[in-house]
Amino acid sequence: MNNRGRIQAQDDNLEESESWATNDEITKQEGLNKSNDLKEKLSNQELAERINAFNKLERVIQQAPSQGYYAQLIKSFHHNPQNRRIRVDLEIRAGIAFIDQNTN
């Protein structure tokens, strides 16, 4: 697959993710959908501990250049900078992610 990546929520006791592996570029909307799908996997407490991190992640997706981000991009988002273990990670491992629209 040409385009691979994932969005992951983690801490000392949690590791949940939504990944993609496709030949098509991932649109911004598909990225936001992946974020929402990951949120649905978390308990209310796990989500509350990361809500600011998810908001930061979603801003990065929405503000991506129209042609998207190219691999390798790895970025962590924290709800509370004093506790960096509780976080949401964005990993674009190959290809392109978060384009304005799918051109295929």
C-alpha positions as CSV (number, residue, x, y, z in Angstrom):
1,M,0.0,0.0,0.0
2,N,1.3,3.4,-0.9
3,N,-0.3,5.3,2.0
4,R,0.0,4.1,5.5
5,G,-0.4,5.6,8.9
6,R,-2.4,5.6,12.2
7,I,-3.9,7.7,14.9
8,Q,-3.2,6.2,18.3
9,A,-4.3,6.9,21.9
10,Q,-2.0,5.7,24.6
11,D,-0.6,5.8,28.1
12,D,0.9,3.3,30.5
13,N,-2.2,1.0,30.3
14,L,-3.8,1.9,26.9
15,E,-2.9,1.4,23.3
16,E,-5.8,1.8,20.9
17,S,-5.4,3.0,17.3
18,E,-7.1,3.6,13.9
19,S,-4.8,2.8,11.0
20,W,-5.0,3.1,7.2
21,A,-3.2,1.2,4.5
22,T,-4.4,2.1,1.0
23,N,-3.3,3.1,-2.5
24,D,-5.6,6.2,-2.3
25,E,-4.6,9.4,-0.5
26,I,-6.4,9.9,2.7
27,T,-8.7,13.0,2.7
28,K,-9.1,15.4,5.6
29,Q,-12.6,14.1,6.2
30,E,-11.3,10.5,6.3
31,G,-8.7,11.6,8.9
32,L,-11.4,13.2,11.0
33,N,-13.4,10.0,10.7
34,K,-10.4,8.0,11.9
35,S,-10.1,10.3,14.9
36,N,-13.8,9.9,15.7
37,D,-13.6,6.1,15.3
38,L,-10.7,6.1,17.8
39,K,-12.7,8.3,20.3
40,E,-15.5,5.7,20.2
41,K,-13.1,3.0,21.3
42,L,-12.2,4.8,24.5
43,S,-14.0,4.9,27.8
44,N,-15.5,8.2,28.9
45,Q,-12.5,8.7,31.3
46,E,-9.9,7.8,28.6
47,L,-11.5,10.3,26.3
48,A,-11.8,13.0,28.9
49,E,-8.1,12.6,29.6
50,R,-7.4,13.2,25.9
51,I,-10.0,15.6,24.7
52,N,-7.6,18.5,24.3
53,A,-5.2,16.2,22.5
54,F,-7.9,15.2,20.1
55,N,-8.8,18.8,19.5
56,K,-5.2,19.6,18.6
57,L,-4.9,16.6,16.4
58,E,-8.1,17.5,14.5
59,R,-6.9,21.1,14.0
60,V,-3.7,19.7,12.4
61,I,-5.8,17.6,10.1
62,Q,-8.1,20.4,9.1
63,Q,-5.2,22.8,8.6
64,A,-3.2,20.5,6.4
65,P,-2.1,21.9,3.1
66,S,-4.5,21.1,0.2
67,Q,-2.0,18.5,-1.1
68,G,-1.8,16.9,2.4
69,Y,1.2,15.9,4.5
70,Y,3.9,13.6,3.2
71,A,5.5,10.8,5.2
72,Q,7.3,10.6,7.5
73,L,5.3,12.7,10.0
74,I,5.1,11.6,13.6
75,K,3.6,14.0,16.1
76,S,2.2,13.6,19.7
77,F,-0.6,15.6,21.2
78,H,-1.0,16.0,24.9
79,H,-4.0,17.0,27.0
80,N,-1.7,18.0,29.9
81,P,1.9,18.9,29.2
82,Q,2.8,17.8,32.7
83,N,1.7,14.2,32.0
84,R,3.1,13.4,28.5
85,R,2.4,9.7,28.8
86,I,-1.3,10.3,28.2
87,R,-1.4,11.3,24.6
88,V,-2.7,10.9,21.1
89,D,-0.2,10.2,18.4
90,L,-0.4,10.8,14.6
91,E,1.9,8.7,12.4
92,I,2.1,9.1,8.6
93,R,4.4,6.3,7.7
94,A,4.2,6.2,3.9
95,G,2.6,8.3,1.2
96,I,0.2,11.2,1.7
97,A,-2.5,12.0,4.2
98,F,-5.2,14.6,4.7
99,I,-5.6,16.1,1.2
100,D,-8.5,18.4,0.5
101,Q,-10.4,15.9,-1.7
102,N,-9.8,12.6,-3.2
103,T,-8.7,13.0,-6.8
104,N,-9.1,9.4,-7.8
